[in-house]
Amino acid sequence: MGIINDSSIIGEWEYEGGGFVYCFRADGTGYYRFGGVNAEFTYTDDKSAVAILYPANTIASSYKYRIDGNKLIIKDSLGKDVIYIKNN
């Protein structure tokens, strides 16, 4: 994507229960880590929803989110809040 993103979503976020990490880079790339494996993706962000596209997919998955202090709160597919804590 190559576009510098000034979103507050940029950074590494770990699931509050541990074991899962989202990382959003300023250049529109990132990864989802689980079980010690990184799944790279590209993303776009409109500051209320993030659309994530993994290389094996042709359609991006979109997730509504909000930032509350050091918490990234993502709505899952069932409408439940899933909380990630920003890593320093």
Residue pairs with C-beta under 8 A, 6 or more apart in sequence:
1 27
1 28
1 29
1 42
1 44
2 27
2 28
3 27
3 28
4 26
4 27
5 24
5 26
5 27
5 28
5 45
6 26
7 24
7 45
7 47
8 47
8 67
9 24
9 45
9 47
9 50
9 65
9 67
9 72
10 24
10 25
10 26
11 23
11 24
11 86
11 87
12 21
12 22
12 23
12 86
12 87
13 21
13 22
13 23
13 24
13 72
13 84
13 85
13 86
13 87
14 20
14 21
14 84
14 85
14 87
15 21
15 82
15 83
15 84
15 85
16 71
16 83
16 84
16 85
19 34
19 35
20 32
20 33
20 34
20 84
21 31
21 32
21 33
21 34
21 84
21 87
22 30
22 31
22 32
22 72
22 84
23 30
23 31
23 32
23 33
24 30
24 43
24 45
24 50
28 42
28 43
28 44
29 40
29 41
29 42
29 43
30 40
30 41
30 42
30 43
30 52
31 38
31 39
31 40
31 41
32 38
32 39
32 41
32 52
33 39
39 54
40 54
40 55
41 52
41 53
41 54
41 55
42 52
42 53
43 50
43 51
43 52
43 53
43 60
44 50
44 51
44 60
45 51
48 64
48 65
48 66
49 62
49 63
49 64
49 65
50 62
50 63
50 65
50 74
51 60
51 61
51 62
51 63
52 60
52 61
52 62
52 63
53 59
53 60
53 61
63 74
63 75
63 76
64 74
64 75
65 72
65 73
65 74
65 75
66 73
67 73
70 85
70 86
71 83
71 84
71 85
71 86
72 83
72 84
72 85
72 86
73 81
73 82
73 83
73 84
74 81
74 82
74 84
75 81
75 82
76 82
